[in-house]
Each structure stands twice: as C-alpha cells, then as structure tokens.
Amino acid sequence: MTEPESVTVKIFGNEYVLKGDANPEYVQKVAEFVHDRMNEVARNSAMASTSKVAILAAINIADELIRSQEGSIQSMAMLEDRSAQIVRLLKQELGDEPARDEEIESLPGA
C-alpha cells in the first residue's frame, strides 16, 4: 500500500499541507476553488475575520453543491421517465404490450 501523498496548497494567504490519495493536480484545483470562493466573499463583504469569510464561502459552496445534486436528481427522474416511455412504445410497436388509451403516442418534447 502506498503512503498518502502530501500536497502544499495556499488558500487565502495561508499554506496547508494536505495528505491523501487524490492526484496532486486535483488537490491543487480544489484548493484554488476554495481560495477563489473565499476571495469572492471577501471582496463582496466587509468581513475582516478569516474564519467568517471561510464559513460564508463554505455556505456558498454547500449551496452550490446541494442545488447541483437536486438538479441531478430531477434530471435522473426525467431520464428514467422518458426511458420507461420509450420501452413502453417499443413494446407496443413490437406487439409485446397492448396499447393503453391514456398512453401518449409520442414522447414529450419530441
């Protein structure tokens, strides 16, 4: 088993040594994202405390993550629904499933 790699990153004027199995370039990219978000918060507010800037940046990042996850869930549900419609239409065309009166003849958005 390999030893976790150490990566030194700079975030909001402070250096941190992070250890883990992730690719060092990826770790740098994540650190840059956090650094950029903290700088954005600091520019748009009068907060002087690094910890307050970090907390507000974390809240903004968490909000973005949760919105993205919710969007993915909605997209997945729509994809599953469309896939089920396609399967029903294919079965209907192949004669494997009788047509239902309430079933639509085409896919939504098509």
Jmol script that loads the backbone (N, CA, C; Angstrom):
load data "model"
ATOM      1  N   MET A   1       0.847  -1.183   0.000  1.00  0.00           N
ATOM      2  CA  MET A   1       0.000   0.000   0.000  1.00  0.00           C
ATOM      3  C   MET A   1       0.887   1.239   0.000  1.00  0.00           C
ATOM      4  N   THR A   2       0.528   2.224  -0.838  1.00  0.00           N
ATOM      5  CA  THR A   2       1.352   3.417  -0.949  1.00  0.00           C
ATOM      6  C   THR A   2       0.995   4.423   0.135  1.00  0.00           C
ATOM      7  N   GLU A   3       1.996   5.181   0.511  1.00  0.00           N
ATOM      8  CA  GLU A   3       1.838   6.236   1.516  1.00  0.00           C
ATOM      9  C   GLU A   3       1.048   7.395   0.898  1.00  0.00           C
ATOM     10  N   PRO A   4       0.077   7.993   1.635  1.00  0.00           N
ATOM     11  CA  PRO A   4      -0.642   9.147   1.089  1.00  0.00           C
ATOM     12  C   PRO A   4       0.341  10.260   0.736  1.00  0.00           C
ATOM     13  N   GLU A   5       0.103  10.902  -0.385  1.00  0.00           N
ATOM     14  CA  GLU A   5       0.979  11.958  -0.869  1.00  0.00           C
ATOM     15  C   GLU A   5       0.631  13.287  -0.203  1.00  0.00           C
ATOM     16  N   SER A   6       1.663  14.056   0.131  1.00  0.00           N
ATOM     17  CA  SER A   6       1.466  15.383   0.718  1.00  0.00           C
ATOM     18  C   SER A   6       1.482  16.429  -0.388  1.00  0.00           C
ATOM     19  N   VAL A   7       0.560  17.362  -0.301  1.00  0.00           N
ATOM     20  CA  VAL A   7       0.490  18.459  -1.263  1.00  0.00           C
ATOM     21  C   VAL A   7       0.355  19.751  -0.461  1.00  0.00           C
ATOM     22  N   THR A   8       1.200  20.708  -0.753  1.00  0.00           N
ATOM     23  CA  THR A   8       1.124  22.007  -0.093  1.00  0.00           C
ATOM     24  C   THR A   8       0.298  22.934  -0.976  1.00  0.00           C
ATOM     25  N   VAL A   9      -0.735  23.514  -0.370  1.00  0.00           N
ATOM     26  CA  VAL A   9      -1.616  24.420  -1.101  1.00  0.00           C
ATOM     27  C   VAL A   9      -1.671  25.746  -0.352  1.00  0.00           C
ATOM     28  N   LYS A  10      -2.003  26.793  -1.070  1.00  0.00           N
ATOM     29  CA  LYS A  10      -2.154  28.110  -0.457  1.00  0.00           C
ATOM     30  C   LYS A  10      -3.598  28.553  -0.651  1.00  0.00           C
ATOM     31  N   ILE A  11      -4.259  28.837   0.474  1.00  0.00           N
ATOM     32  CA  ILE A  11      -5.652  29.271   0.448  1.00  0.00           C
ATOM     33  C   ILE A  11      -5.776  30.527   1.296  1.00  0.00           C
ATOM     34  N   PHE A  12      -6.186  31.593   0.659  1.00  0.00           N
ATOM     35  CA  PHE A  12      -6.476  32.859   1.347  1.00  0.00           C
ATOM     36  C   PHE A  12      -5.302  33.321   2.209  1.00  0.00           C
ATOM     37  N   GLY A  13      -4.092  33.208   1.648  1.00  0.00           N
ATOM     38  CA  GLY A  13      -2.902  33.694   2.323  1.00  0.00           C
ATOM     39  C   GLY A  13      -2.248  32.731   3.303  1.00  0.00           C
ATOM     40  N   ASN A  14      -2.803  31.544   3.450  1.00  0.00           N
ATOM     41  CA  ASN A  14      -2.233  30.556   4.369  1.00  0.00           C
ATOM     42  C   ASN A  14      -1.857  29.298   3.612  1.00  0.00           C
ATOM     43  N   GLU A  15      -0.758  28.672   4.045  1.00  0.00           N
ATOM     44  CA  GLU A  15      -0.340  27.408   3.436  1.00  0.00           C
ATOM     45  C   GLU A  15      -0.828  26.242   4.285  1.00  0.00           C
ATOM     46  N   TYR A  16      -1.270  25.206   3.592  1.00  0.00           N
ATOM     47  CA  TYR A  16      -1.751  23.989   4.236  1.00  0.00           C
ATOM     48  C   TYR A  16      -1.103  22.799   3.555  1.00  0.00           C
ATOM     49  N   VAL A  17      -0.724  21.806   4.354  1.00  0.00           N
ATOM     50  CA  VAL A  17      -0.199  20.567   3.806  1.00  0.00           C
ATOM     51  C   VAL A  17      -1.321  19.544   3.911  1.00  0.00           C
ATOM     52  N   LEU A  18      -1.772  19.073   2.751  1.00  0.00           N
ATOM     53  CA  LEU A  18      -2.868  18.108   2.690  1.00  0.00           C
ATOM     54  C   LEU A  18      -2.313  16.755   2.289  1.00  0.00           C
ATOM     55  N   LYS A  19      -2.784  15.706   2.947  1.00  0.00           N
ATOM     56  CA  LYS A  19      -2.352  14.351   2.622  1.00  0.00           C
ATOM     57  C   LYS A  19      -3.561  13.567   2.137  1.00  0.00           C
ATOM     58  N   GLY A  20      -3.320  12.739   1.123  1.00  0.00           N
ATOM     59  CA  GLY A  20      -4.408  11.908   0.636  1.00  0.00           C
ATOM     60  C   GLY A  20      -4.006  11.133  -0.594  1.00  0.00           C
ATOM     61  N   ASP A  21      -4.943  10.360  -1.087  1.00  0.00           N
ATOM     62  CA  ASP A  21      -4.703   9.516  -2.248  1.00  0.00           C
ATOM     63  C   ASP A  21      -5.022  10.216  -3.560  1.00  0.00           C
ATOM     64  N   ALA A  22      -5.613  11.396  -3.478  1.00  0.00           N
ATOM     65  CA  ALA A  22      -6.020  12.102  -4.692  1.00  0.00           C
ATOM     66  C   ALA A  22      -4.799  12.610  -5.452  1.00  0.00           C
ATOM     67  N   ASN A  23      -4.975  12.752  -6.747  1.00  0.00           N
ATOM     68  CA  ASN A  23      -3.957  13.295  -7.634  1.00  0.00           C
ATOM     69  C   ASN A  23      -3.588  14.706  -7.160  1.00  0.00           C
ATOM     70  N   PRO A  24      -2.283  15.029  -7.034  1.00  0.00           N
ATOM     71  CA  PRO A  24      -1.879  16.364  -6.568  1.00  0.00           C
ATOM     72  C   PRO A  24      -2.458  17.512  -7.396  1.00  0.00           C
ATOM     73  N   GLU A  25      -2.593  17.320  -8.704  1.00  0.00           N
ATOM     74  CA  GLU A  25      -3.179  18.367  -9.539  1.00  0.00           C
ATOM     75  C   GLU A  25      -4.642  18.597  -9.166  1.00  0.00           C
ATOM     76  N   TYR A  26      -5.339  17.527  -8.834  1.00  0.00           N
ATOM     77  CA  TYR A  26      -6.740  17.648  -8.421  1.00  0.00           C
ATOM     78  C   TYR A  26      -6.827  18.390  -7.084  1.00  0.00           C
ATOM     79  N   VAL A  27      -5.942  18.055  -6.156  1.00  0.00           N
ATOM     80  CA  VAL A  27      -5.925  18.716  -4.844  1.00  0.00           C
ATOM     81  C   VAL A  27      -5.675  20.218  -5.030  1.00  0.00           C
ATOM     82  N   GLN A  28      -4.743  20.569  -5.909  1.00  0.00           N
ATOM     83  CA  GLN A  28      -4.475  21.979  -6.194  1.00  0.00           C
ATOM     84  C   GLN A  28      -5.716  22.658  -6.779  1.00  0.00           C
ATOM     85  N   LYS A  29      -6.402  21.963  -7.670  1.00  0.00           N
ATOM     86  CA  LYS A  29      -7.604  22.523  -8.296  1.00  0.00           C
ATOM     87  C   LYS A  29      -8.686  22.791  -7.245  1.00  0.00           C
ATOM     88  N   VAL A  30      -8.869  21.858  -6.311  1.00  0.00           N
ATOM     89  CA  VAL A  30      -9.852  22.035  -5.240  1.00  0.00           C
ATOM     90  C   VAL A  30      -9.449  23.209  -4.356  1.00  0.00           C
ATOM     91  N   ALA A  31      -8.173  23.286  -4.013  1.00  0.00           N
ATOM     92  CA  ALA A  31      -7.684  24.381  -3.168  1.00  0.00           C
ATOM     93  C   ALA A  31      -7.877  25.729  -3.867  1.00  0.00           C
ATOM     94  N   GLU A  32      -7.614  25.781  -5.163  1.00  0.00           N
ATOM     95  CA  GLU A  32      -7.824  27.021  -5.921  1.00  0.00           C
ATOM     96  C   GLU A  32      -9.291  27.424  -5.912  1.00  0.00           C
ATOM     97  N   PHE A  33     -10.178  26.438  -6.018  1.00  0.00           N
ATOM     98  CA  PHE A  33     -11.611  26.717  -5.989  1.00  0.00           C
ATOM     99  C   PHE A  33     -11.990  27.365  -4.661  1.00  0.00           C
ATOM    100  N   VAL A  34     -11.521  26.784  -3.560  1.00  0.00           N
ATOM    101  CA  VAL A  34     -11.822  27.317  -2.229  1.00  0.00           C
ATOM    102  C   VAL A  34     -11.200  28.710  -2.079  1.00  0.00           C
ATOM    103  N   HIS A  35      -9.959  28.857  -2.507  1.00  0.00           N
ATOM    104  CA  HIS A  35      -9.270  30.150  -2.446  1.00  0.00           C
ATOM    105  C   HIS A  35     -10.056  31.216  -3.220  1.00  0.00           C
ATOM    106  N   ASP A  36     -10.453  30.886  -4.431  1.00  0.00           N
ATOM    107  CA  ASP A  36     -11.214  31.833  -5.254  1.00  0.00           C
ATOM    108  C   ASP A  36     -12.534  32.201  -4.604  1.00  0.00           C
ATOM    109  N   ARG A  37     -13.227  31.210  -4.044  1.00  0.00           N
ATOM    110  CA  ARG A  37     -14.519  31.481  -3.414  1.00  0.00           C
ATOM    111  C   ARG A  37     -14.350  32.363  -2.181  1.00  0.00           C
ATOM    112  N   MET A  38     -13.290  32.123  -1.404  1.00  0.00           N
ATOM    113  CA  MET A  38     -13.043  32.954  -0.227  1.00  0.00           C
ATOM    114  C   MET A  38     -12.711  34.391  -0.645  1.00  0.00           C
ATOM    115  N   ASN A  39     -11.922  34.545  -1.692  1.00  0.00           N
ATOM    116  CA  ASN A  39     -11.604  35.890  -2.182  1.00  0.00           C
ATOM    117  C   ASN A  39     -12.853  36.600  -2.679  1.00  0.00           C
ATOM    118  N   GLU A  40     -13.741  35.873  -3.328  1.00  0.00           N
ATOM    119  CA  GLU A  40     -15.001  36.451  -3.816  1.00  0.00           C
ATOM    120  C   GLU A  40     -15.849  36.945  -2.648  1.00  0.00           C
ATOM    121  N   VAL A  41     -15.952  36.121  -1.596  1.00  0.00           N
ATOM    122  CA  VAL A  41     -16.715  36.518  -0.412  1.00  0.00           C
ATOM    123  C   VAL A  41     -16.086  37.748   0.234  1.00  0.00           C
ATOM    124  N   ALA A  42     -14.763  37.749   0.356  1.00  0.00           N
ATOM    125  CA  ALA A  42     -14.070  38.872   0.993  1.00  0.00           C
ATOM    126  C   ALA A  42     -14.259  40.168   0.201  1.00  0.00           C
ATOM    127  N   ARG A  43     -14.244  40.068  -1.131  1.00  0.00           N
ATOM    128  CA  ARG A  43     -14.453  41.257  -1.975  1.00  0.00           C
ATOM    129  C   ARG A  43     -15.859  41.824  -1.829  1.00  0.00           C
ATOM    130  N   ASN A  44     -16.827  40.932  -1.621  1.00  0.00           N
ATOM    131  CA  ASN A  44     -18.230  41.355  -1.603  1.00  0.00           C
ATOM    132  C   ASN A  44     -18.785  41.604  -0.209  1.00  0.00           C
ATOM    133  N   SER A  45     -17.928  41.592   0.803  1.00  0.00           N
ATOM    134  CA  SER A  45     -18.413  41.854   2.157  1.00  0.00           C
ATOM    135  C   SER A  45     -17.344  42.609   2.925  1.00  0.00           C
ATOM    136  N   ALA A  46     -17.738  43.148   4.054  1.00  0.00           N
ATOM    137  CA  ALA A  46     -16.821  43.932   4.871  1.00  0.00           C
ATOM    138  C   ALA A  46     -16.222  43.090   6.003  1.00  0.00           C
ATOM    139  N   MET A  47     -16.278  41.770   5.867  1.00  0.00           N
ATOM    140  CA  MET A  47     -15.765  40.902   6.926  1.00  0.00           C
ATOM    141  C   MET A  47     -14.245  40.917   6.944  1.00  0.00           C
ATOM    142  N   ALA A  48     -13.690  41.061   8.133  1.00  0.00           N
ATOM    143  CA  ALA A  48     -12.236  41.053   8.261  1.00  0.00           C
ATOM    144  C   ALA A  48     -11.745  39.704   8.765  1.00  0.00           C
ATOM    145  N   SER A  49     -12.592  38.964   9.425  1.00  0.00           N
ATOM    146  CA  SER A  49     -12.207  37.700  10.024  1.00  0.00           C
ATOM    147  C   SER A  49     -12.100  36.600   8.971  1.00  0.00           C
ATOM    148  N   THR A  50     -10.941  35.961   8.942  1.00  0.00           N
ATOM    149  CA  THR A  50     -10.729  34.855   8.004  1.00  0.00           C
ATOM    150  C   THR A  50     -11.721  33.730   8.264  1.00  0.00           C
ATOM    151  N   SER A  51     -11.994  33.457   9.539  1.00  0.00           N
ATOM    152  CA  SER A  51     -12.916  32.359   9.848  1.00  0.00           C
ATOM    153  C   SER A  51     -14.332  32.671   9.358  1.00  0.00           C
ATOM    154  N   LYS A  52     -14.755  33.922   9.465  1.00  0.00           N
ATOM    155  CA  LYS A  52     -16.091  34.288   8.970  1.00  0.00           C
ATOM    156  C   LYS A  52     -16.149  34.203   7.449  1.00  0.00           C
ATOM    157  N   VAL A  53     -15.079  34.638   6.786  1.00  0.00           N
ATOM    158  CA  VAL A  53     -15.021  34.524   5.329  1.00  0.00           C
ATOM    159  C   VAL A  53     -15.070  33.052   4.932  1.00  0.00           C
ATOM    160  N   ALA A  54     -14.327  32.215   5.655  1.00  0.00           N
ATOM    161  CA  ALA A  54     -14.294  30.779   5.352  1.00  0.00           C
ATOM    162  C   ALA A  54     -15.671  30.144   5.545  1.00  0.00           C
ATOM    163  N   ILE A  55     -16.355  30.516   6.608  1.00  0.00           N
ATOM    164  CA  ILE A  55     -17.685  29.952   6.866  1.00  0.00           C
ATOM    165  C   ILE A  55     -18.669  30.385   5.783  1.00  0.00           C
ATOM    166  N   LEU A  56     -18.648  31.656   5.415  1.00  0.00           N
ATOM    167  CA  LEU A  56     -19.562  32.125   4.373  1.00  0.00           C
ATOM    168  C   LEU A  56     -19.229  31.477   3.030  1.00  0.00           C
ATOM    169  N   ALA A  57     -17.947  31.319   2.729  1.00  0.00           N
ATOM    170  CA  ALA A  57     -17.549  30.631   1.492  1.00  0.00           C
ATOM    171  C   ALA A  57     -18.019  29.178   1.522  1.00  0.00           C
ATOM    172  N   ALA A  58     -17.890  28.525   2.681  1.00  0.00           N
ATOM    173  CA  ALA A  58     -18.344  27.133   2.811  1.00  0.00           C
ATOM    174  C   ALA A  58     -19.852  27.032   2.601  1.00  0.00           C
ATOM    175  N   ILE A  59     -20.594  27.994   3.122  1.00  0.00           N
ATOM    176  CA  ILE A  59     -22.047  28.001   2.924  1.00  0.00           C
ATOM    177  C   ILE A  59     -22.380  28.175   1.449  1.00  0.00           C
ATOM    178  N   ASN A  60     -21.673  29.072   0.769  1.00  0.00           N
ATOM    179  CA  ASN A  60     -21.908  29.273  -0.663  1.00  0.00           C
ATOM    180  C   ASN A  60     -21.583  28.006  -1.457  1.00  0.00           C
ATOM    181  N   ILE A  61     -20.478  27.356  -1.116  1.00  0.00           N
ATOM    182  CA  ILE A  61     -20.089  26.121  -1.808  1.00  0.00           C
ATOM    183  C   ILE A  61     -21.107  25.013  -1.536  1.00  0.00           C
ATOM    184  N   ALA A  62     -21.558  24.911  -0.282  1.00  0.00           N
ATOM    185  CA  ALA A  62     -22.561  23.895   0.057  1.00  0.00           C
ATOM    186  C   ALA A  62     -23.869  24.147  -0.685  1.00  0.00           C
ATOM    187  N   ASP A  63     -24.272  25.407  -0.796  1.00  0.00           N
ATOM    188  CA  ASP A  63     -25.482  25.759  -1.541  1.00  0.00           C
ATOM    189  C   ASP A  63     -25.354  25.325  -2.999  1.00  0.00           C
ATOM    190  N   GLU A  64     -24.213  25.619  -3.598  1.00  0.00           N
ATOM    191  CA  GLU A  64     -23.977  25.227  -4.986  1.00  0.00           C
ATOM    192  C   GLU A  64     -24.016  23.706  -5.151  1.00  0.00           C
ATOM    193  N   LEU A  65     -23.410  22.996  -4.212  1.00  0.00           N
ATOM    194  CA  LEU A  65     -23.398  21.533  -4.253  1.00  0.00           C
ATOM    195  C   LEU A  65     -24.813  20.964  -4.138  1.00  0.00           C
ATOM    196  N   ILE A  66     -25.575  21.459  -3.184  1.00  0.00           N
ATOM    197  CA  ILE A  66     -26.932  20.941  -2.970  1.00  0.00           C
ATOM    198  C   ILE A  66     -27.820  21.237  -4.172  1.00  0.00           C
ATOM    199  N   ARG A  67     -27.725  22.437  -4.733  1.00  0.00           N
ATOM    200  CA  ARG A  67     -28.504  22.764  -5.933  1.00  0.00           C
ATOM    201  C   ARG A  67     -28.125  21.847  -7.102  1.00  0.00           C
ATOM    202  N   SER A  68     -26.843  21.569  -7.224  1.00  0.00           N
ATOM    203  CA  SER A  68     -26.376  20.680  -8.290  1.00  0.00           C
ATOM    204  C   SER A  68     -26.907  19.263  -8.088  1.00  0.00           C
ATOM    205  N   GLN A  69     -26.860  18.791  -6.850  1.00  0.00           N
ATOM    206  CA  GLN A  69     -27.379  17.455  -6.559  1.00  0.00           C
ATOM    207  C   GLN A  69     -28.870  17.362  -6.826  1.00  0.00           C
ATOM    208  N   GLU A  70     -29.616  18.386  -6.421  1.00  0.00           N
ATOM    209  CA  GLU A  70     -31.058  18.392  -6.667  1.00  0.00           C
ATOM    210  C   GLU A  70     -31.356  18.412  -8.162  1.00  0.00           C
ATOM    211  N   GLY A  71     -30.576  19.183  -8.908  1.00  0.00           N
ATOM    212  CA  GLY A  71     -30.738  19.221 -10.356  1.00  0.00           C
ATOM    213  C   GLY A  71     -30.442  17.870 -10.982  1.00  0.00           C
ATOM    214  N   SER A  72     -29.428  17.186 -10.478  1.00  0.00           N
ATOM    215  CA  SER A  72     -29.087  15.851 -10.982  1.00  0.00           C
ATOM    216  C   SER A  72     -30.203  14.855 -10.689  1.00  0.00           C
ATOM    217  N   ILE A  73     -30.785  14.954  -9.504  1.00  0.00           N
ATOM    218  CA  ILE A  73     -31.884  14.054  -9.137  1.00  0.00           C
ATOM    219  C   ILE A  73     -33.080  14.295 -10.064  1.00  0.00           C
ATOM    220  N   GLN A  74     -33.398  15.553 -10.325  1.00  0.00           N
ATOM    221  CA  GLN A  74     -34.515  15.870 -11.218  1.00  0.00           C
ATOM    222  C   GLN A  74     -34.227  15.376 -12.632  1.00  0.00           C
ATOM    223  N   SER A  75     -33.000  15.565 -13.095  1.00  0.00           N
ATOM    224  CA  SER A  75     -32.635  15.098 -14.433  1.00  0.00           C
ATOM    225  C   SER A  75     -32.718  13.584 -14.523  1.00  0.00           C
ATOM    226  N   MET A  76     -32.267  12.907 -13.481  1.00  0.00           N
ATOM    227  CA  MET A  76     -32.316  11.446 -13.471  1.00  0.00           C
ATOM    228  C   MET A  76     -33.762  10.957 -13.483  1.00  0.00           C
ATOM    229  N   ALA A  77     -34.628  11.592 -12.721  1.00  0.00           N
ATOM    230  CA  ALA A  77     -36.038  11.196 -12.695  1.00  0.00           C
ATOM    231  C   ALA A  77     -36.672  11.391 -14.070  1.00  0.00           C
ATOM    232  N   MET A  78     -36.366  12.512 -14.726  1.00  0.00           N
ATOM    233  CA  MET A  78     -36.902  12.765 -16.058  1.00  0.00           C
ATOM    234  C   MET A  78     -36.362  11.735 -17.053  1.00  0.00           C
ATOM    235  N   LEU A  79     -35.080  11.413 -16.955  1.00  0.00           N
ATOM    236  CA  LEU A  79     -34.470  10.419 -17.835  1.00  0.00           C
ATOM    237  C   LEU A  79     -35.107   9.041 -17.632  1.00  0.00           C
ATOM    238  N   GLU A  80     -35.324   8.658 -16.373  1.00  0.00           N
ATOM    239  CA  GLU A  80     -35.966   7.374 -16.097  1.00  0.00           C
ATOM    240  C   GLU A  80     -37.383   7.334 -16.654  1.00  0.00           C
ATOM    241  N   ASP A  81     -38.122   8.434 -16.502  1.00  0.00           N
ATOM    242  CA  ASP A  81     -39.483   8.508 -17.023  1.00  0.00           C
ATOM    243  C   ASP A  81     -39.493   8.394 -18.544  1.00  0.00           C
ATOM    244  N   ARG A  82     -38.598   9.125 -19.200  1.00  0.00           N
ATOM    245  CA  ARG A  82     -38.522   9.075 -20.664  1.00  0.00           C
ATOM    246  C   ARG A  82     -38.109   7.691 -21.134  1.00  0.00           C
ATOM    247  N   SER A  83     -37.179   7.055 -20.418  1.00  0.00           N
ATOM    248  CA  SER A  83     -36.743   5.704 -20.779  1.00  0.00           C
ATOM    249  C   SER A  83     -37.897   4.707 -20.663  1.00  0.00           C
ATOM    250  N   ALA A  84     -38.682   4.851 -19.592  1.00  0.00           N
ATOM    251  CA  ALA A  84     -39.835   3.963 -19.412  1.00  0.00           C
ATOM    252  C   ALA A  84     -40.848   4.168 -20.540  1.00  0.00           C
ATOM    253  N   GLN A  85     -41.028   5.413 -20.967  1.00  0.00           N
ATOM    254  CA  GLN A  85     -41.940   5.688 -22.075  1.00  0.00           C
ATOM    255  C   GLN A  85     -41.428   5.057 -23.370  1.00  0.00           C
ATOM    256  N   ILE A  86     -40.144   5.155 -23.595  1.00  0.00           N
ATOM    257  CA  ILE A  86     -39.550   4.560 -24.797  1.00  0.00           C
ATOM    258  C   ILE A  86     -39.729   3.049 -24.784  1.00  0.00           C
ATOM    259  N   VAL A  87     -39.486   2.431 -23.639  1.00  0.00           N
ATOM    260  CA  VAL A  87     -39.653   0.973 -23.528  1.00  0.00           C
ATOM    261  C   VAL A  87     -41.096   0.588 -23.809  1.00  0.00           C
ATOM    262  N   ARG A  88     -42.052   1.334 -23.238  1.00  0.00           N
ATOM    263  CA  ARG A  88     -43.472   1.040 -23.478  1.00  0.00           C
ATOM    264  C   ARG A  88     -43.816   1.183 -24.958  1.00  0.00           C
ATOM    265  N   LEU A  89     -43.328   2.267 -25.580  1.00  0.00           N
ATOM    266  CA  LEU A  89     -43.612   2.473 -27.000  1.00  0.00           C
ATOM    267  C   LEU A  89     -42.988   1.377 -27.859  1.00  0.00           C
ATOM    268  N   LEU A  90     -41.780   0.961 -27.529  1.00  0.00           N
ATOM    269  CA  LEU A  90     -41.132  -0.125 -28.280  1.00  0.00           C
ATOM    270  C   LEU A  90     -41.889  -1.431 -28.123  1.00  0.00           C
ATOM    271  N   LYS A  91     -42.291  -1.740 -26.894  1.00  0.00           N
ATOM    272  CA  LYS A  91     -43.053  -2.968 -26.654  1.00  0.00           C
ATOM    273  C   LYS A  91     -44.376  -2.926 -27.409  1.00  0.00           C
ATOM    274  N   GLN A  92     -44.990  -1.748 -27.415  1.00  0.00           N
ATOM    275  CA  GLN A  92     -46.257  -1.576 -28.110  1.00  0.00           C
ATOM    276  C   GLN A  92     -46.060  -1.803 -29.611  1.00  0.00           C
ATOM    277  N   GLU A  93     -45.001  -1.237 -30.183  1.00  0.00           N
ATOM    278  CA  GLU A  93     -44.715  -1.392 -31.604  1.00  0.00           C
ATOM    279  C   GLU A  93     -44.374  -2.833 -31.962  1.00  0.00           C
ATOM    280  N   LEU A  94     -43.723  -3.520 -31.043  1.00  0.00           N
ATOM    281  CA  LEU A  94     -43.348  -4.917 -31.293  1.00  0.00           C
ATOM    282  C   LEU A  94     -44.479  -5.882 -30.972  1.00  0.00           C
ATOM    283  N   GLY A  95     -45.545  -5.351 -30.432  1.00  0.00           N
ATOM    284  CA  GLY A  95     -46.691  -6.190 -30.122  1.00  0.00           C
ATOM    285  C   GLY A  95     -46.556  -6.930 -28.807  1.00  0.00           C
ATOM    286  N   ASP A  96     -45.611  -6.538 -27.977  1.00  0.00           N
ATOM    287  CA  ASP A  96     -45.408  -7.210 -26.686  1.00  0.00           C
ATOM    288  C   ASP A  96     -46.280  -6.632 -25.584  1.00  0.00           C
ATOM    289  N   GLU A  97     -46.883  -5.483 -25.839  1.00  0.00           N
ATOM    290  CA  GLU A  97     -47.689  -4.838 -24.811  1.00  0.00           C
ATOM    291  C   GLU A  97     -48.880  -4.172 -25.486  1.00  0.00           C
ATOM    292  N   PRO A  98     -50.074  -4.406 -24.972  1.00  0.00           N
ATOM    293  CA  PRO A  98     -51.246  -3.772 -25.588  1.00  0.00           C
ATOM    294  C   PRO A  98     -51.226  -2.262 -25.345  1.00  0.00           C
ATOM    295  N   ALA A  99     -51.757  -1.517 -26.301  1.00  0.00           N
ATOM    296  CA  ALA A  99     -51.831  -0.061 -26.185  1.00  0.00           C
ATOM    297  C   ALA A  99     -52.836   0.299 -25.114  1.00  0.00           C
ATOM    298  N   ARG A 100     -52.547   1.349 -24.363  1.00  0.00           N
ATOM    299  CA  ARG A 100     -53.463   1.845 -23.346  1.00  0.00           C
ATOM    300  C   ARG A 100     -54.040   3.168 -23.834  1.00  0.00           C
ATOM    301  N   ASP A 101     -55.309   3.375 -23.570  1.00  0.00           N
ATOM    302  CA  ASP A 101     -55.985   4.591 -24.021  1.00  0.00           C
ATOM    303  C   ASP A 101     -55.319   5.857 -23.479  1.00  0.00           C
ATOM    304  N   GLU A 102     -54.889   5.807 -22.216  1.00  0.00           N
ATOM    305  CA  GLU A 102     -54.319   7.013 -21.614  1.00  0.00           C
ATOM    306  C   GLU A 102     -52.865   7.244 -22.019  1.00  0.00           C
ATOM    307  N   GLU A 103     -52.261   6.291 -22.698  1.00  0.00           N
ATOM    308  CA  GLU A 103     -50.856   6.425 -23.080  1.00  0.00           C
ATOM    309  C   GLU A 103     -50.714   7.372 -24.276  1.00  0.00           C
ATOM    310  N   ILE A 104     -49.719   8.178 -24.242  1.00  0.00           N
ATOM    311  CA  ILE A 104     -49.482   9.118 -25.323  1.00  0.00           C
ATOM    312  C   ILE A 104     -48.801   8.413 -26.482  1.00  0.00           C
ATOM    313  N   GLU A 105     -48.963   8.955 -27.663  1.00  0.00           N
ATOM    314  CA  GLU A 105     -48.395   8.341 -28.862  1.00  0.00           C
ATOM    315  C   GLU A 105     -46.951   8.780 -29.131  1.00  0.00           C
ATOM    316  N   SER A 106     -46.534   9.880 -28.533  1.00  0.00           N
ATOM    317  CA  SER A 106     -45.165  10.334 -28.742  1.00  0.00           C
ATOM    318  C   SER A 106     -44.586  10.798 -27.417  1.00  0.00           C
ATOM    319  N   LEU A 107     -43.283  10.960 -27.400  1.00  0.00           N
ATOM    320  CA  LEU A 107     -42.601  11.393 -26.194  1.00  0.00           C
ATOM    321  C   LEU A 107     -42.765  12.897 -26.011  1.00  0.00           C
ATOM    322  N   PRO A 108     -42.800  13.340 -24.750  1.00  0.00           N
ATOM    323  CA  PRO A 108     -42.896  14.789 -24.529  1.00  0.00           C
ATOM    324  C   PRO A 108     -41.642  15.461 -25.056  1.00  0.00           C
ATOM    325  N   GLY A 109     -41.806  16.624 -25.640  1.00  0.00           N
ATOM    326  CA  GLY A 109     -40.685  17.371 -26.169  1.00  0.00           C
ATOM    327  C   GLY A 109     -40.198  16.878 -27.503  1.00  0.00           C
ATOM    328  N   ALA A 110     -40.824  15.846 -28.051  1.00  0.00           N
ATOM    329  CA  ALA A 110     -40.388  15.286 -29.334  1.00  0.00           C
ATOM    330  C   ALA A 110     -41.138  15.952 -30.467  1.00  0.00           C
TER     331      ALA A 110
END
end "model"
wireframe off; spacefill off
backbone 0.3
color backbone group
